Amino acid sequence: MKVLIACEFSGIVRDAFIERGHDAMSCDILPTESPGPHYQGDVMDIINDGWDLMIAHPPCTHLAVSGARWFKDKQVEQREAVHFFMHLVNAPIEKIAIENPICIMSTLYRKPDQIIQPWQHGHGETKSTCLWLKNLPNLEPTNIVEGRETKIHKMPPGPDRWKKRSITYQGIADCMAATWE
């Protein structure tokens, strides 16, 4: 299967699909942090290249409800973020998963099909992650673990905080690859 992992610089989800024998490529405006097939640039440049599945992680900075107190000051940026999210939703790809935290798209678009947590997939942290799915089944928990640390929420400020917060947990990536092949 030809798989596009949109808005991913880490290569974690891409590599999970490659390990299962798929032709997967990540795409981000940033370079990849892990060697492998990666398009550095705008995903819209390659979105029509005949993908069977797209898993997209659009930037959440202007969408996540955790930043709601700043919404009034970034209306233009928010409109652009919503527009980008909807371009991904409406891509000409048969199977699509859009991943984002709890965000305004639940109101502006529709409720997510599913909300998952890292602790359902082998990681002892909490991070509510919404999935909007097109022609894909929900993910089932693969390794429920004890511990409900809020590491992501409590991460200290720093220049790379946004990058660290956006990386997909390995257990979730592995579940995506096993479930959506």
C-alpha positions in Angstrom: 0.0 0.0 0.0 1.2 3.5 -0.8 1.0 5.5 2.4 1.6 9.3 3.0 2.3 10.5 6.5 1.6 14.2 6.2 3.1 16.7 8.6 5.5 14.3 10.2 9.2 15.1 10.7 10.0 12.3 13.2 9.5 9.4 10.8 8.0 7.3 13.5 4.6 6.6 11.8 6.3 6.3 8.4 8.8 3.7 9.7 6.1 1.7 11.4 4.4 1.3 8.0 7.7 0.6 6.2 8.5 -2.2 8.8 5.2 -3.8 7.8 6.2 -3.8 4.1 4.4 -0.7 2.9 5.6 2.0 0.5 5.4 4.9 3.0 6.7 8.4 2.9 6.6 11.2 5.4 6.2 14.8 4.4 6.8 18.0 6.4 8.2 21.5 5.9 11.0 20.4 8.3 13.6 17.8 7.4 13.1 14.3 8.7 14.8 13.4 12.0 15.1 9.7 10.9 16.6 8.6 7.6 14.0 7.3 5.2 11.6 8.4 2.4 10.7 12.0 3.2 9.4 14.9 1.1 10.5 18.2 2.6 8.0 20.8 1.5 4.2 21.5 1.3 2.1 18.3 1.4 -0.2 19.9 -1.2 2.7 19.5 -3.7 2.3 15.7 -3.4 -1.2 15.1 -2.1 -2.5 14.0 -5.6 0.2 11.4 -6.2 -2.0 8.3 -5.9 -1.8 7.5 -2.2 -3.9 4.7 -0.8 -3.8 6.0 2.8 -2.9 9.3 4.3 -2.3 9.8 8.0 -2.1 13.5 8.6 -0.9 15.4 11.7 -1.8 19.0 10.9 -0.3 21.7 13.2 -2.5 22.2 16.2 -1.1 25.6 17.4 -4.2 27.6 16.2 -6.7 24.8 16.6 -6.2 23.1 20.0 -8.5 24.2 22.8 -5.5 24.3 25.1 -4.7 27.6 23.4 -8.3 29.0 23.4 -7.4 32.1 25.4 -5.4 33.3 22.4 -8.0 32.6 19.7 -9.2 36.2 19.6 -5.7 37.4 18.8 -5.0 34.9 16.0 -8.2 34.8 13.9 -6.3 34.9 10.6 -4.0 32.1 11.6 -6.9 30.1 12.9 -8.8 30.5 9.6 -5.7 29.3 7.7 -5.3 26.3 10.0 -8.9 25.3 9.6 -8.6 25.7 5.8 -5.5 23.4 5.8 -7.2 20.8 8.0 -10.2 20.7 5.7 -7.9 20.4 2.6 -6.5 17.3 4.2 -9.9 15.9 5.1 -11.1 16.4 1.5 -8.0 15.0 -0.2 -8.6 12.6 -3.1 -7.4 9.6 -1.0 -9.6 6.6 -0.2 -8.4 6.1 3.4 -7.6 9.1 5.6 -6.8 9.6 9.3 -6.5 13.1 10.6 -4.8 13.3 14.1 -5.1 16.4 16.4 -5.6 17.1 20.1 -8.9 18.2 21.5 -9.6 21.1 19.2 -12.1 23.4 17.6 -12.5 21.0 14.6 -14.9 19.0 16.7 -17.3 22.0 16.4 -16.3 23.4 13.0 -16.1 20.1 11.2 -17.5 17.2 13.2 -16.7 15.2 16.3 -13.8 12.9 16.0 -14.4 9.2 15.4 -12.2 8.3 18.3 -10.1 9.7 21.1 -7.0 7.6 22.0 -4.4 7.8 24.8 -0.8 6.8 24.9 -1.5 4.6 28.0 -3.7 2.4 25.8 -0.6 1.6 23.6 2.2 0.9 26.1 3.1 4.4 27.3 2.2 5.6 30.8 1.2 9.1 29.8 -2.0 10.9 29.1 -2.4 12.9 25.9 -5.9 12.9 24.5 -5.6 12.5 20.7 -8.5 12.8 18.4 -8.8 10.8 15.2 -11.1 11.7 12.3 -11.3 8.7 10.1 -12.4 8.0 6.5 -12.8 4.4 5.5 -10.7 3.2 8.4 -11.6 1.3 11.6 -11.0 2.6 15.0 -7.8 1.7 16.8 -8.1 -0.9 19.5 -5.9 -0.7 22.7 -2.8 -2.9 22.3 -1.1 -2.6 25.7 -2.9 -0.9 28.5 -0.4 0.2 31.1 -0.6 1.7 34.6 0.4 5.3 35.1 -1.3 8.3 33.9 1.4 11.0 33.9 0.8 14.3 32.2 4.3 14.6 30.8 3.3 16.4 27.7 1.2 18.9 29.5 3.9 19.5 32.2 6.8 19.8 29.7 8.8 22.9 30.6 9.0 25.8 28.2 11.8 25.8 25.6 12.5 26.3 21.9 11.7 22.6 21.0 8.7 22.1 23.3 6.3 22.2 20.3 8.3 19.6 18.5 8.5 17.2 21.4 4.8 17.6 22.1 3.9 16.7 18.5 5.8 13.4 18.2 3.6 10.3 17.9 4.2 7.6 20.5 5.7 4.4 19.0 3.0 2.2 20.4 0.3 4.3 18.6 2.3 4.3 15.4 2.7 0.5 15.5 -1.1 0.1 16.2 -1.9 2.4 13.2 0.4 0.3 10.9 -1.1 -3.0 12.1 -4.7 -1.9 12.0 -4.8 0.2 8.9 -2.8 -2.1 6.4 
